[in-house]
């Protein structure tokens, strides 16, 4: 694999094959839980229990990511940066976030080829699509549900709680570090490492 061109065709096919099998099996096992969470989130937030948002995907193409809704709307809070004490998050939503139940609908995104199990987290427009030079290597792979940067910043919301300006800290410190980690992920990709990231995500 070239350091600058991303995964080879064989590696990409292996990764996609694993995603297809894993997403199909995951949906068969968790469809009932996704449906239950959707019903509870709809009651809890008084909105559609599925939260759909535009994110930047492979090759910079925008797609719609699906998650379980965990927040109620607030006119006083419009930022896309979420801290641990964000008043928009409901008590049930906090549970869904801690248990990662809110992430389960993304299995549909994986099945449709918009996401992968492992990769850079999909950003809202204005971050990943603004990458330049070698950093755009990150866009050669599908964004993931989990990955090395996601694991490092699994307590990102608590970290943002501790700084004076969460948006500036995210933009100037966290995002550049995630770019570095994700670039190394693509350059050093292996299926074994992907399995390790999934294991650490599920059994942390």
C-alpha angles and dihedrals in degrees: 000000000000116000090229105037102053127224122002119241090258093050092046091050091049092050093047093048091053090048093052094050093042095047093048092049092043093052092048090053100041105030090104091051093049090051092048092047090049092054093047093045091049090054093041098049097028088230136088104304090226115081112207121190136167113251134175113255140176115337088007094290115151118234136169115256118205124215137156109270112250103167139064118223118262127189089205094057118050102149121119089216109095123204127196093256097044104150091215092070112092122219089250089047090055089054092049090050095048091048092042089233089132089065097056097089088063086078084080089056089051092049091051092051097248094110141021132218090246128031143084112325111256110255130210113254112285099052119053093024088057094058117124138199118351091354089073086072084086090068091059090079132055115262114255142225088229137005144147094291091046090052094048091050098037087127093045094129092056090046091053089050089063098055129078097230110029095182093052092045091050092049098042104033115014100039096050090049091050090051090054093048094046093048089054089047092059093043093050100034122156133158090236091058090048090054089050092053091049091049092050091048095051100036102032 
